[in-house]
Structure formats: structure tokens, C-alpha cells
Amino acid sequence: MVIITGSNGLLGQKLTDLYLKHPEIVFVATGKGPNRHPVKAGYIYEVADITDHSGMRALLEKYKPTTVINTAAMTNVDACESDKEGCDAMNIDAVENLARLSAELGFRLIHLSTDFIFDGTHPLYTEDEQPNPLSYYGRSKWEGEKRVMQYAKNWAILRTVLVYGVVADMSRSNIVLWAYNTLKNGTPAKVVNDQYRTPTLAEDLAMGCFLAERKQAQGMYNIAGPDYFGIHELMKRVAQYFGFQLDNISLVSSETLNQPAKRPPITGLDISKAKRDLEYSPHSFNEGLTEVAKQAGWDGF
């Protein structure tokens, strides 16, 4: 029995897709509000809020999972700066509750984290490097990691970077969808020229979670895309792939955007350990664009 939290999000929906391909695995998808996944059969859906500690206990005692995959989080980096209380409730307190329940009830906890726990001084961080977050969001995710390591007995933490993909109702945006629509419409836009990442296809991240669960992985793993480049290069690659012009795109430094939260300039994650231990094999960025185009129904792809 597997329970997925945050199943209405991009990763949560991709995990539902993946587990539906394995009918031998019983799983429960949970999220705030009604189920947004287009397929309603083949699994159990429960409305659940991970910040409701007693409600989560009741849910876990009811289903007695062997594994919980926690994808629920407050991920809007700037919103975390303005709503620190809400950020702490989801990214720290709720995670500590799950970690404590993991030890008490005996399930494995797989928890999702981020490259934003680092200060961004060099490319391709490994699992062993020391976090030094620049933003409140990054700090909250690092604090959440520490709670998992402190209180859970059987755990894996999966760090990821700049996740992109398509949900069925197109209700959620991300860097690739934004880039495509901006370029297609010729909308003037400023793109940073000093931030570097390893963009991650949502299906690959879901597979990383699935492999960690199936292989009973223990410890820290980086689950990200194989290609490392700047955000400005991402824009260029999207333009080249779909045949768009870059005429309305201006390259700027991060400081000129005056965003509430500071972003780490240079991150990206080294995925050697996940490739070796989990047999993780992600799509290239161009392969990821092909998947996104098919799912989005973009003309000609």
C-alpha cells in the first residue's frame, strides 16, 4: 500500500499515472479538495490536508501504508517570503508530523526536496554537500529535510530541480509552458542570464519516486534532468525546437527583477548516485519537450 500526498499537483498526477500502470500495487492518492486527475478508477482518492496533523494520523491509521510519498509542499518561492507561517506549516511542521508518524506506524517516508536548499555557487551539487539556503522557501525545505532525518527511521529524500510538464486540465504552469506560450505569442519578456539548472521532466521525477519506493531506497538522492544549462539557454532551446523567434526576449540579471526571494544562481544536481543505485534514466531536455508537446496537443507535434 502506497499513499501519495499532494496528488493534485504536477508530480502527484504523474505519480498517479505511473502507479495506474501497475495494478498490482494498491495506492491512495490524497490532495486538498476534489480529485483533479481525469482517471477516477483503479485507486482510492481521499481529501487530505497534510497540515491537519490529526487528520493525517487518522488517514494513515486507516490505510496502514508501507510507503508514503510526500509531494505536498508550498513551492511558490516568493509567496513563502510573504507567508512564512503558511510556509512553515506545510514545509516544516507537516513534514515533522509525517516523519514522527513514519517511525510510530512503521511506514517508509519518501520526501521531496529541492536544489534551493543550496546557495548556488557551483554546478551539479552532490547529495553530500552542505545546504546554505538563500530564501525562506529554501530554508523551510532544508528544515523539513532535517525533520525527516531526525524523526523517521525508514526514509529517502529526493531532491529535484525546475520541474516541468503537463497536467490534464492545463491548470498549472511551469517554466517550459511559460516559455512556449511567451514565444508563440511574441510577448515581450525578461529572462535571467545568470541562473543555471538541470530542468526535470515531471515523468522522470515520478519515476525516481517509483524506483525509490520499489527498491526501498534509503538516504538522499538527486532526481533531476541530465542536461545542465542556463534559463536563457532553456528559452533558446524551446524557441529552436518549436521554430519560434527570440526577438521579444530581453536578457537581464536576476537583481533587476526585484523578486522578493533570492534565487541560487548556479545549481543543478549530480544524478550519478540515482543512476547507479536506482537505475534512474531520465529523458534529455529535447526528449522532454517532445513529451510535453504531445501531451499539450500543440499543433504539429
Backbone bond lengths (Angstrom), bond angles and torsions (degrees), N, CA, C in turn:
res aa  C-N    CA-C-N  psi(-1)  N-CA   C-N-CA  omega(-1)  CA-C   N-CA-C  phi
1 M - - - 1.467 - - 1.525 110.05 -
2 V 1.318 115.40 125.57 1.457 122.37 179.01 1.523 108.71 -118.76
3 I 1.319 117.19 135.24 1.465 121.93 173.04 1.529 108.25 -113.14
4 I 1.330 115.24 131.90 1.465 122.12 177.75 1.521 107.95 -110.70
5 T 1.320 117.62 121.61 1.464 120.12 173.15 1.523 109.12 -92.08
6 G 1.325 116.15 154.38 1.461 119.92 178.74 1.515 113.15 68.21
7 S 1.333 117.12 34.78 1.468 119.79 -171.78 1.527 113.70 -72.98
8 N 1.327 118.61 -9.02 1.469 119.99 176.07 1.531 112.61 -84.49
9 G 1.318 117.16 -9.93 1.457 120.73 178.20 1.519 111.88 -79.62
10 L 1.318 115.61 177.67 1.466 120.86 -178.16 1.527 111.11 -60.12
11 L 1.323 117.81 -53.40 1.458 120.27 179.62 1.526 110.90 -63.86
12 G 1.335 116.40 -42.06 1.460 119.80 -179.61 1.516 112.60 -58.63
13 Q 1.329 116.66 -40.67 1.464 119.86 179.49 1.526 111.34 -69.70
14 K 1.331 117.36 -35.80 1.461 119.80 177.46 1.523 111.04 -69.21
15 L 1.323 117.17 -34.32 1.461 120.14 174.96 1.524 111.04 -65.69
16 T 1.330 116.54 -39.99 1.468 119.99 175.94 1.524 109.98 -60.73
17 D 1.333 117.38 -45.77 1.467 121.10 176.06 1.526 111.19 -54.02
18 L 1.321 115.37 -46.81 1.466 120.82 -174.35 1.527 111.58 -68.17
19 Y 1.332 117.09 -45.30 1.458 119.28 -178.80 1.526 112.29 -70.48
20 L 1.331 116.93 -26.36 1.465 119.33 175.09 1.526 111.81 -64.48
21 K 1.330 116.89 -22.37 1.464 121.00 176.82 1.524 112.10 -78.54
22 H 1.319 115.61 -5.57 1.472 121.07 -179.94 1.525 109.26 -125.78
23 P 1.330 116.65 75.96 1.473 120.33 -175.50 1.518 113.76 -61.98
24 E 1.323 117.31 -15.02 1.468 119.84 177.85 1.521 112.13 -72.76
25 I 1.350 116.71 -14.19 1.465 120.91 -179.62 1.524 109.24 -101.25
26 V 1.304 116.96 119.50 1.463 121.38 176.49 1.534 107.88 -81.34
27 F 1.338 116.49 128.89 1.460 117.75 179.43 1.524 111.05 -140.77
28 V 1.323 113.66 153.51 1.459 123.11 177.94 1.519 108.22 -117.96
29 A 1.321 116.56 121.93 1.460 121.73 175.19 1.529 107.96 -95.71
30 T 1.333 116.71 134.24 1.458 120.29 -179.97 1.518 110.34 -129.31
31 G 1.328 115.23 146.01 1.458 120.04 178.19 1.512 110.62 -163.66
32 K 1.323 115.44 168.30 1.459 120.06 176.05 1.529 108.70 -79.55
33 G 1.309 116.74 126.51 1.458 120.13 178.55 1.517 112.22 81.89
34 P 1.351 116.06 -170.82 1.465 121.25 -176.79 1.521 112.79 -63.79
35 N 1.317 115.60 155.95 1.454 122.51 177.84 1.529 110.31 -67.27
36 R 1.339 117.54 122.94 1.458 121.70 -178.78 1.531 112.79 -93.54
37 H 1.311 117.10 -7.62 1.465 118.73 -178.94 1.529 109.21 -73.16
38 P 1.340 118.23 136.65 1.468 120.22 -177.12 1.518 113.65 -66.18
39 V 1.328 117.97 -26.15 1.467 121.20 178.44 1.526 108.41 -93.63
40 K 1.313 116.43 122.97 1.462 120.56 -176.23 1.533 112.56 -106.05
41 A 1.327 117.49 -12.45 1.460 121.21 -175.83 1.523 110.62 -102.67
42 G 1.319 116.41 159.17 1.457 122.09 174.69 1.512 114.22 95.92
43 Y 1.327 116.48 -0.16 1.456 121.36 178.75 1.518 108.60 -161.20
44 I 1.315 115.88 173.67 1.468 122.41 178.78 1.523 108.46 -102.91
45 Y 1.326 116.57 137.81 1.456 120.29 173.34 1.524 109.02 -117.90
46 E 1.320 115.51 133.71 1.464 121.64 176.98 1.525 109.48 -129.70
47 V 1.314 116.87 133.80 1.462 120.81 171.18 1.523 107.96 -71.40
48 A 1.313 116.44 125.63 1.463 120.13 -177.94 1.527 109.86 -153.41
49 D 1.319 114.88 142.64 1.460 122.84 178.11 1.522 107.16 -118.17
50 I 1.334 118.04 117.32 1.462 118.68 -174.55 1.528 112.70 -67.14
51 T 1.331 117.73 -15.36 1.467 119.00 176.76 1.531 112.08 -81.13
52 D 1.336 117.51 -8.51 1.465 122.94 174.96 1.527 107.32 -89.87
53 H 1.316 116.44 91.53 1.461 120.81 -171.53 1.524 112.80 -62.84
54 S 1.308 116.97 -43.06 1.475 119.07 -179.69 1.518 110.61 -69.56
55 G 1.326 116.40 -36.04 1.465 119.90 177.64 1.517 111.68 -64.84
56 M 1.338 117.05 -39.22 1.463 120.38 177.69 1.522 110.72 -66.82
57 R 1.312 116.93 -38.91 1.471 119.61 177.00 1.527 110.26 -60.34
58 A 1.325 116.17 -46.27 1.475 120.05 -178.89 1.530 110.63 -61.60
59 L 1.325 116.42 -41.88 1.468 120.81 179.62 1.531 110.57 -63.05
60 L 1.308 116.78 -45.60 1.464 121.06 -177.34 1.522 111.79 -70.04
61 E 1.321 116.84 -35.36 1.463 119.73 176.29 1.526 111.04 -69.51
62 K 1.326 116.85 -31.17 1.469 121.41 179.59 1.521 111.43 -68.94
63 Y 1.337 117.18 -45.42 1.465 120.30 -172.14 1.529 114.26 -98.21
64 K 1.325 116.98 -18.86 1.467 121.49 177.91 1.539 112.33 49.20
65 P 1.329 117.89 60.89 1.468 120.63 -177.53 1.524 112.18 -70.10
66 T 1.323 114.82 155.55 1.467 119.40 169.80 1.526 109.94 -85.69
67 T 1.360 116.22 -28.65 1.467 121.16 -179.45 1.522 110.57 -141.69
68 V 1.314 116.72 139.75 1.463 123.15 169.53 1.525 107.68 -116.83
69 I 1.330 116.17 126.11 1.466 121.69 174.95 1.520 107.24 -103.78
70 N 1.314 116.54 109.94 1.468 120.87 -174.92 1.520 111.10 -94.41
71 T 1.327 115.97 99.65 1.467 120.92 176.97 1.525 111.54 -100.69
72 A 1.327 117.80 -7.11 1.464 121.21 -177.07 1.522 110.21 -73.43
73 A 1.320 116.19 134.67 1.471 120.96 179.26 1.514 109.32 -169.36
74 M 1.312 115.18 161.19 1.460 121.07 168.00 1.520 105.89 -91.78
75 T 1.331 117.03 111.66 1.460 120.86 -170.63 1.527 114.48 -113.28
76 N 1.332 117.66 -5.33 1.460 119.82 177.10 1.531 108.06 -73.37
77 V 1.324 115.25 107.34 1.464 120.82 -169.71 1.523 112.16 -60.85
78 D 1.325 117.44 -42.25 1.462 120.19 -179.15 1.527 111.52 -73.89
79 A 1.338 117.02 -35.35 1.465 120.20 178.33 1.527 110.70 -63.64
80 C 1.313 117.41 -33.03 1.465 120.57 178.43 1.524 111.56 -64.44
81 E 1.335 116.66 -30.73 1.470 120.19 177.60 1.524 111.62 -67.86
82 S 1.342 116.09 -35.61 1.469 119.97 -176.20 1.529 112.56 -91.68
83 D 1.327 117.54 -22.63 1.470 121.36 179.92 1.525 108.87 -123.89
84 K 1.307 115.85 69.11 1.462 120.71 -177.42 1.524 112.01 -63.84
85 E 1.322 116.57 -35.16 1.465 120.11 179.94 1.533 110.97 -64.74
86 G 1.338 115.80 -45.48 1.452 119.77 178.04 1.516 112.21 -65.28
87 C 1.327 115.45 -38.79 1.459 121.39 177.69 1.524 110.58 -61.61
88 D 1.334 117.34 -47.68 1.463 121.18 178.81 1.520 111.70 -61.18
89 A 1.329 116.40 -39.45 1.460 120.21 -176.83 1.526 111.40 -61.39
90 M 1.337 116.50 -41.33 1.467 120.22 -177.27 1.519 112.85 -85.77
91 N 1.331 116.06 -44.47 1.460 119.76 -168.99 1.523 114.52 -90.69
92 I 1.333 116.47 -15.00 1.469 119.26 -179.91 1.525 111.16 -121.60
93 D 1.345 116.19 -62.49 1.466 120.04 -172.52 1.530 112.08 -63.58
94 A 1.334 116.82 -44.73 1.464 120.31 -179.80 1.524 111.01 -65.73
95 V 1.326 116.02 -35.28 1.465 120.43 179.13 1.529 110.18 -68.48
96 E 1.327 116.68 -41.90 1.466 119.43 176.45 1.528 110.58 -60.50
97 N 1.327 116.80 -41.83 1.462 120.37 178.65 1.533 110.86 -59.93
98 L 1.340 116.49 -45.94 1.467 120.00 178.53 1.524 111.35 -63.31
99 A 1.320 116.59 -39.29 1.468 119.81 -179.94 1.526 111.13 -65.39
100 R 1.321 116.45 -42.56 1.467 119.90 178.11 1.536 110.73 -64.66
101 L 1.338 116.02 -42.14 1.460 119.76 178.75 1.528 111.08 -66.39
102 S 1.323 116.24 -33.21 1.461 120.73 176.66 1.526 110.73 -58.25
103 A 1.317 115.74 -46.82 1.468 120.19 179.52 1.525 111.40 -67.81
104 E 1.321 116.05 -40.16 1.465 120.55 -176.54 1.530 112.42 -71.93
105 L 1.324 116.32 -43.60 1.468 120.63 -173.75 1.527 113.23 -96.20
106 G 1.328 116.53 -10.97 1.454 119.72 171.63 1.516 116.87 85.64
107 F 1.328 118.44 24.67 1.464 119.35 175.86 1.533 110.53 -101.58
108 R 1.330 115.70 157.11 1.453 121.95 175.44 1.523 108.42 -81.46
109 L 1.320 117.44 137.21 1.457 121.98 179.12 1.522 109.60 -110.59
110 I 1.335 115.85 120.30 1.462 121.91 172.49 1.522 106.67 -107.74
111 H 1.305 116.06 118.02 1.471 122.12 -171.82 1.524 110.00 -118.43
112 L 1.329 116.79 137.30 1.463 122.41 -178.50 1.527 110.93 -93.75
113 S 1.328 115.15 135.19 1.465 120.34 177.00 1.530 109.60 -133.75
114 T 1.312 117.14 -162.59 1.469 121.00 -163.33 1.520 112.63 -147.85
115 D 1.336 115.91 157.23 1.464 121.23 172.97 1.520 112.19 -69.28
116 F 1.339 117.13 -14.66 1.466 119.99 -178.01 1.524 113.14 -71.97
117 I 1.320 117.65 0.16 1.469 119.79 172.25 1.535 110.48 -76.49
118 F 1.334 116.81 -10.18 1.469 121.20 -179.73 1.526 111.39 -101.08
119 D 1.342 115.52 161.64 1.472 119.84 -178.45 1.522 112.53 -87.67
120 G 1.331 117.96 -8.02 1.458 120.75 171.20 1.511 115.08 76.44
121 T 1.339 116.42 48.87 1.466 120.22 -178.52 1.522 113.04 -100.17
122 H 1.340 117.75 -12.23 1.468 120.14 -179.65 1.526 109.82 -158.45
123 P 1.312 117.35 161.52 1.461 120.42 -177.74 1.529 112.88 -80.23
124 L 1.322 114.40 157.26 1.454 123.94 168.30 1.528 113.74 56.60
125 Y 1.321 113.94 68.18 1.460 121.35 175.68 1.528 110.14 -66.95
126 T 1.324 115.89 140.64 1.458 120.78 174.29 1.534 109.22 -93.87
127 E 1.332 115.28 173.87 1.466 120.90 -179.00 1.527 112.25 -66.98
128 D 1.323 117.62 -19.73 1.469 120.66 -171.74 1.524 114.02 -93.34
129 E 1.333 117.43 -4.22 1.461 118.93 -174.27 1.527 112.43 -79.67
130 Q 1.315 115.16 153.23 1.459 121.52 -173.68 1.527 111.93 -81.16
131 P 1.329 118.01 122.17 1.467 120.37 176.94 1.528 112.27 -64.51
132 N 1.327 114.49 149.01 1.472 121.85 175.25 1.527 107.07 -155.08
133 P 1.337 117.84 74.82 1.473 121.04 -171.80 1.514 113.13 -66.11
134 L 1.343 114.98 146.95 1.464 122.13 179.51 1.522 112.37 -98.42
135 S 1.338 118.12 -20.35 1.464 122.68 -174.89 1.524 110.59 -119.10
136 Y 1.331 115.43 165.53 1.463 119.11 177.59 1.528 110.11 -65.96
137 Y 1.330 116.41 -38.08 1.465 120.22 175.64 1.527 110.68 -57.82
138 G 1.323 116.66 -49.79 1.459 120.28 179.58 1.513 111.81 -59.77
139 R 1.337 115.89 -41.79 1.462 119.67 178.67 1.521 110.92 -62.40
140 S 1.334 116.36 -42.82 1.473 119.63 -178.34 1.526 111.26 -64.34
141 K 1.328 117.07 -38.11 1.470 119.70 179.44 1.530 110.89 -69.95
142 W 1.315 117.33 -36.23 1.463 120.67 176.26 1.528 110.39 -66.73
143 E 1.333 116.57 -41.44 1.467 119.70 176.45 1.532 110.51 -62.96
144 G 1.326 116.96 -38.69 1.459 120.35 176.37 1.519 112.10 -61.65
145 E 1.324 116.14 -43.53 1.468 120.44 176.62 1.530 110.32 -57.28
146 K 1.311 116.08 -44.92 1.466 119.87 -177.87 1.525 111.24 -62.92
147 R 1.334 116.64 -35.67 1.469 119.83 178.09 1.534 110.71 -66.37
148 V 1.324 116.28 -40.52 1.466 119.80 177.65 1.523 109.83 -60.86
149 M 1.319 116.84 -48.17 1.466 120.89 -177.46 1.528 111.84 -66.48
150 Q 1.331 116.25 -30.55 1.464 120.00 -177.44 1.519 112.68 -79.80
151 Y 1.342 116.80 -40.63 1.468 119.23 -168.62 1.528 115.26 -107.32
152 A 1.320 118.55 -28.82 1.463 119.59 -179.70 1.532 109.28 -84.07
153 K 1.316 116.31 146.33 1.464 120.33 178.76 1.524 111.42 -95.94
154 N 1.315 116.28 -29.76 1.464 122.19 -176.25 1.524 107.14 -127.40
155 W 1.332 116.76 101.98 1.465 118.68 -170.33 1.526 112.35 -147.90
156 A 1.328 113.79 157.96 1.461 122.59 167.96 1.521 107.15 -140.32
157 I 1.316 116.11 137.83 1.459 121.78 174.94 1.528 107.33 -112.81
158 L 1.330 115.71 126.49 1.458 121.49 -179.96 1.526 108.87 -111.92
159 R 1.321 115.80 114.51 1.459 120.46 177.82 1.531 109.39 -93.55
160 T 1.324 115.58 142.38 1.457 119.44 -178.31 1.526 110.66 -139.86
161 V 1.344 115.56 178.01 1.464 122.04 -173.15 1.521 110.89 -141.92
162 L 1.306 118.78 131.71 1.462 125.17 164.26 1.541 111.76 40.53
163 V 1.328 115.54 68.18 1.467 121.27 -174.95 1.533 110.02 -78.65
164 Y 1.326 116.26 135.62 1.459 121.53 178.94 1.517 110.17 -133.64
165 G 1.326 115.84 155.79 1.457 120.94 179.67 1.517 110.46 161.48
166 V 1.328 115.54 -169.56 1.466 122.06 -173.27 1.519 109.98 -127.72
167 V 1.336 117.31 129.72 1.461 120.76 168.13 1.524 107.99 -97.56
168 A 1.326 115.56 157.42 1.465 120.84 -169.12 1.527 113.49 -56.36
169 D 1.341 117.07 -40.98 1.466 119.02 -176.21 1.531 112.89 -93.25
170 M 1.353 116.01 6.63 1.478 121.57 178.92 1.531 111.79 55.06
171 S 1.327 116.62 31.42 1.467 120.64 -175.58 1.530 112.62 -83.19
172 R 1.316 116.71 -12.32 1.459 119.26 -175.66 1.527 110.31 -123.95
173 S 1.308 116.57 135.75 1.448 120.21 -179.84 1.526 110.15 -101.00
174 N 1.312 115.68 169.31 1.456 123.12 175.19 1.521 107.03 -161.14
175 I 1.308 117.45 -178.94 1.458 121.22 -170.24 1.528 112.82 -59.67
176 V 1.326 118.41 -39.98 1.463 120.51 -177.18 1.526 110.97 -73.18
177 L 1.320 117.84 -42.54 1.472 120.40 178.24 1.527 109.83 -63.45
178 W 1.329 115.60 -41.32 1.477 119.49 178.08 1.522 110.41 -62.83
179 A 1.314 116.95 -45.09 1.464 120.95 -179.29 1.525 110.87 -61.27
180 Y 1.319 117.01 -45.62 1.468 121.24 -179.40 1.531 110.66 -60.23
181 N 1.318 116.65 -50.90 1.465 120.13 -176.76 1.528 112.00 -66.79
182 T 1.316 117.22 -38.15 1.458 121.41 178.15 1.522 111.03 -62.99
183 L 1.331 115.92 -46.40 1.462 120.77 -178.80 1.525 111.82 -70.05
184 K 1.319 116.23 -41.22 1.470 119.98 -179.27 1.528 110.72 -62.51
185 N 1.316 116.42 -40.86 1.466 120.64 -176.99 1.524 113.15 -86.09
186 G 1.323 117.40 -5.28 1.458 120.67 -178.60 1.511 112.98 65.63
187 T 1.331 116.17 28.74 1.462 121.12 -177.60 1.535 110.28 -75.37
188 P 1.316 118.26 129.08 1.463 119.43 175.78 1.526 110.91 -60.03
189 A 1.319 116.70 135.38 1.461 119.94 -177.88 1.517 110.44 -151.55
190 K 1.324 115.01 148.55 1.455 121.54 174.30 1.528 108.95 -99.98
191 V 1.312 116.65 131.85 1.464 122.51 -179.09 1.519 108.60 -125.32
192 V 1.324 116.32 132.16 1.465 120.27 -177.10 1.526 111.07 -69.38
193 N 1.323 115.09 142.09 1.464 120.71 179.78 1.522 112.65 -109.72
194 D 1.350 116.51 13.72 1.460 119.70 -175.46 1.528 113.34 -133.80
195 Q 1.324 116.54 22.83 1.461 120.86 175.46 1.527 109.19 -123.69
196 Y 1.330 115.81 132.14 1.465 122.16 -175.04 1.530 109.82 -127.73
197 R 1.340 116.32 137.31 1.457 122.02 -173.95 1.535 111.32 -144.23
198 T 1.335 114.79 177.87 1.466 122.62 169.46 1.531 107.18 -120.67
199 P 1.327 118.95 85.58 1.475 122.14 -174.20 1.531 111.66 -56.15
200 T 1.334 115.64 142.81 1.456 121.46 -171.58 1.524 111.45 -123.17
201 L 1.322 116.92 121.16 1.461 121.56 174.44 1.523 109.11 -67.47
202 A 1.330 117.07 133.54 1.462 121.29 -175.62 1.526 111.93 -57.77
203 E 1.327 117.11 -37.02 1.465 119.98 177.91 1.524 111.92 -62.43
204 D 1.341 116.90 -34.95 1.460 120.18 177.75 1.521 111.21 -68.74
205 L 1.324 116.22 -40.60 1.464 119.41 177.65 1.521 110.73 -63.97
206 A 1.337 116.75 -41.35 1.463 120.26 176.35 1.524 110.85 -60.29
207 M 1.346 116.39 -42.28 1.461 119.62 178.31 1.519 110.85 -63.65
208 G 1.329 117.34 -37.80 1.460 120.27 176.56 1.522 111.40 -59.93
209 C 1.331 116.41 -43.57 1.469 121.22 176.88 1.531 110.84 -61.91
210 F 1.327 115.34 -45.20 1.462 121.54 -179.22 1.535 110.63 -61.35
211 L 1.321 117.02 -45.65 1.459 120.65 179.56 1.528 111.43 -64.36
212 A 1.335 116.28 -40.08 1.463 120.03 177.97 1.526 110.62 -62.55
213 E 1.324 116.06 -38.85 1.473 120.04 179.11 1.520 111.42 -70.29
214 R 1.326 116.87 -47.56 1.469 121.22 -177.63 1.533 111.89 -64.91
215 K 1.335 116.97 -38.08 1.460 121.59 -176.10 1.529 112.40 -91.85
216 Q 1.340 115.89 3.58 1.457 121.58 -180.00 1.533 111.29 52.11
217 A 1.321 114.24 48.55 1.468 120.75 -177.80 1.523 110.82 -62.71
218 Q 1.309 115.15 145.40 1.457 122.20 177.38 1.522 108.81 -124.87
219 G 1.332 116.31 135.39 1.455 119.66 174.21 1.517 113.82 101.53
220 M 1.321 115.94 -157.01 1.463 123.47 -171.76 1.522 111.16 -100.40
221 Y 1.333 115.61 134.08 1.464 120.80 177.66 1.519 110.81 -138.03
222 N 1.326 116.35 138.67 1.456 122.34 170.89 1.522 109.17 -90.18
223 I 1.330 116.52 125.12 1.463 122.26 178.04 1.523 107.07 -123.95
224 A 1.333 116.22 102.56 1.465 120.39 -175.83 1.523 109.59 -149.03
225 G 1.331 114.76 -179.42 1.457 120.23 176.99 1.517 111.28 -75.92
226 P 1.350 117.51 163.68 1.464 121.53 -176.93 1.528 114.08 -86.80
227 D 1.340 117.73 -11.08 1.466 121.36 -173.88 1.525 110.77 -104.16
228 Y 1.332 115.18 130.60 1.464 121.62 -179.30 1.526 109.75 -111.89
229 F 1.337 116.43 121.64 1.465 120.14 177.27 1.528 110.07 -163.84
230 G 1.342 115.39 173.63 1.457 121.03 -178.24 1.519 112.47 -79.47
231 I 1.334 116.02 162.35 1.460 121.22 177.23 1.528 110.20 -61.53
232 H 1.343 116.52 -36.15 1.463 119.20 177.65 1.527 111.15 -65.77
233 E 1.341 116.66 -34.27 1.463 120.38 177.00 1.527 110.57 -70.04
234 L 1.330 116.78 -35.53 1.464 120.88 175.95 1.529 109.53 -58.71
235 M 1.324 115.55 -45.02 1.470 120.05 179.27 1.524 110.11 -60.97
236 K 1.301 115.78 -42.46 1.471 120.86 -179.60 1.524 110.56 -64.30
237 R 1.322 116.72 -41.76 1.465 120.29 -178.82 1.531 111.67 -67.01
238 V 1.321 116.58 -38.91 1.464 119.77 176.21 1.524 109.72 -63.25
239 A 1.327 116.72 -43.79 1.472 121.09 179.03 1.523 110.98 -60.58
240 Q 1.315 117.03 -46.18 1.463 121.06 -179.40 1.528 111.51 -64.06
241 Y 1.322 116.23 -42.19 1.466 120.44 -176.89 1.524 111.70 -63.29
242 F 1.339 116.06 -41.69 1.464 120.09 -175.23 1.523 113.73 -99.64
243 G 1.329 116.84 -0.32 1.457 119.93 176.76 1.514 114.29 76.87
244 F 1.327 117.32 34.31 1.456 121.49 178.99 1.529 110.49 -98.90
245 Q 1.335 115.15 162.52 1.452 121.64 175.64 1.533 110.47 -95.73
246 L 1.317 115.30 155.30 1.463 121.36 179.86 1.529 112.28 -104.82
247 D 1.328 116.95 16.23 1.460 121.83 -171.99 1.523 113.78 -58.65
248 N 1.324 117.65 -32.62 1.468 120.99 -175.45 1.527 113.46 -97.01
249 I 1.325 116.17 9.40 1.460 120.61 -178.63 1.527 109.84 -99.92
250 S 1.335 115.86 126.24 1.465 121.47 177.22 1.526 108.95 -109.98
251 L 1.318 116.72 132.23 1.460 121.04 177.41 1.529 109.30 -89.53
252 V 1.336 115.07 130.41 1.459 120.95 -177.57 1.525 109.67 -137.61
253 S 1.317 116.39 162.84 1.463 120.21 174.07 1.530 109.58 -81.86
254 S 1.303 115.97 156.24 1.474 120.90 -178.16 1.522 111.76 -58.47
255 E 1.316 116.46 -36.49 1.464 120.57 -176.21 1.529 112.36 -62.07
256 T 1.320 117.42 -30.15 1.467 119.98 -176.85 1.523 112.57 -72.18
257 L 1.344 118.08 -16.37 1.467 120.81 -177.97 1.523 112.43 -80.45
258 N 1.330 116.63 -18.18 1.472 121.63 178.88 1.526 112.19 52.98
259 Q 1.324 116.58 44.44 1.463 120.27 177.46 1.523 109.98 -76.03
260 P 1.342 117.64 144.09 1.468 119.96 -178.50 1.525 113.64 -57.55
261 A 1.335 117.08 -38.21 1.462 120.94 -177.63 1.525 110.80 -103.29
262 K 1.300 115.82 137.52 1.461 120.63 176.96 1.523 110.00 -80.66
263 R 1.328 116.52 133.58 1.459 121.95 178.36 1.528 110.23 -98.16
264 P 1.332 117.19 144.68 1.464 118.37 173.75 1.522 109.73 -69.14
265 P 1.326 118.96 129.74 1.464 120.03 -174.05 1.528 113.80 -66.76
266 I 1.331 116.66 -51.14 1.466 119.99 -172.82 1.526 108.95 -123.87
267 T 1.323 115.99 111.24 1.464 118.84 176.21 1.533 109.07 -129.73
268 G 1.326 116.11 -115.13 1.457 119.42 -168.70 1.514 108.74 80.57
269 L 1.327 116.30 149.82 1.464 120.43 -176.08 1.519 111.50 -121.09
270 D 1.308 114.93 139.33 1.468 122.37 174.92 1.537 107.97 -78.21
271 I 1.331 117.11 120.08 1.465 121.15 -174.99 1.528 112.75 -103.98
272 S 1.319 117.17 17.63 1.472 120.62 -177.91 1.522 112.53 -58.43
273 K 1.322 117.25 -41.82 1.465 120.93 -177.57 1.524 111.06 -64.72
274 A 1.348 116.54 -43.71 1.471 120.01 179.86 1.529 110.85 -65.75
275 K 1.318 117.03 -37.73 1.468 120.23 176.66 1.521 110.44 -62.48
276 R 1.309 116.22 -42.34 1.467 121.51 -176.53 1.537 111.67 -73.78
277 D 1.322 116.57 -51.38 1.465 120.46 -171.47 1.522 113.54 -84.73
278 L 1.332 116.57 -34.48 1.466 119.95 -174.75 1.530 112.59 -106.53
279 E 1.323 116.76 -5.76 1.471 121.55 -173.75 1.532 111.07 58.98
280 Y 1.316 114.04 37.94 1.461 122.22 178.51 1.523 109.59 -73.96
281 S 1.334 116.65 131.01 1.467 120.93 -176.61 1.526 109.65 -139.48
282 P 1.324 117.43 89.55 1.469 120.63 -173.72 1.518 113.35 -79.57
283 H 1.336 115.14 160.74 1.456 122.12 174.75 1.533 110.58 -71.71
284 S 1.324 116.48 148.89 1.460 119.89 168.42 1.531 108.50 -66.63
285 F 1.329 116.94 166.06 1.460 119.29 -179.62 1.523 111.26 -62.67
286 N 1.329 117.90 -40.99 1.464 120.24 178.53 1.525 111.77 -64.74
287 E 1.326 116.61 -38.47 1.466 120.03 175.13 1.525 110.43 -64.00
288 G 1.321 115.75 -37.83 1.459 119.96 176.82 1.517 111.78 -63.22
289 L 1.332 117.05 -40.41 1.464 120.49 177.47 1.527 111.00 -62.28
290 T 1.325 116.80 -37.60 1.464 120.47 177.45 1.523 110.51 -61.77
291 E 1.327 116.95 -44.07 1.465 121.09 178.68 1.522 111.26 -62.40
292 V 1.327 116.36 -45.42 1.463 121.05 -179.03 1.528 110.31 -62.76
293 A 1.318 117.21 -44.52 1.462 121.17 -178.82 1.524 111.36 -60.94
294 K 1.324 116.90 -42.24 1.473 121.20 178.70 1.524 110.73 -62.60
295 Q 1.323 115.46 -47.29 1.462 119.51 -175.99 1.526 112.07 -69.83
296 A 1.318 116.32 -33.98 1.473 120.13 -179.07 1.513 111.78 -78.91
297 G 1.343 116.89 -15.49 1.460 120.18 -179.05 1.513 113.15 71.72
298 W 1.362 115.19 30.79 1.455 117.91 179.84 1.515 109.58 -70.54
299 D 1.287 117.32 132.96 1.460 123.73 -173.78 1.536 111.70 -54.83
300 G 1.322 114.57 133.57 1.466 120.13 175.95 1.498 114.49 86.76
301 F 1.358 117.44 -1.07 1.464 119.66 -178.04 1.514 109.85 -131.25
